[in-house]
Amino acid sequence: MQIELFTQDGCPPCEFLKNYFKELNISYVEYNVSKDENAKKRMMFELDSFSTPTLIIHNEVIRGVQMEQIEAALQIIK
């Protein structure tokens, strides 16, 4: 099971989620759309998301810090 997290430089909500996952010892793959044009295109065109953070958890796309949705998705993978 893989969690993907799309972030960008200077994004406080992105930092919040990275710290949240670190505290829970949850691994994830980070894609910084400020530095990775392919990740930016994927986020925009495949995931239909135009802001960070954007997450993929258990094939569910979550846009923003939607804690109830994030926690529900994490329960599925535990």
CORFENCOR-V227880 format. One line per field, one symbol per residue. phi: phi as a letter, one per 30 degrees, with the letter a starting at -180 (. if undefined). burial: # if it has 24 or more other C-alpha atoms within 12 Angstrom, else .. A space follows every 50 residues. Layout:
phi: ???
burial: ???
This chain:
phi: .bccbcbbdicedddedddeddddhcdaccbcddcbddddddedcdchbb bcdbbbbhicdbciccedddddddddcd
burial: ..######....##..##..#......#.####.....##..#...#.#. #######...#####....#...#....
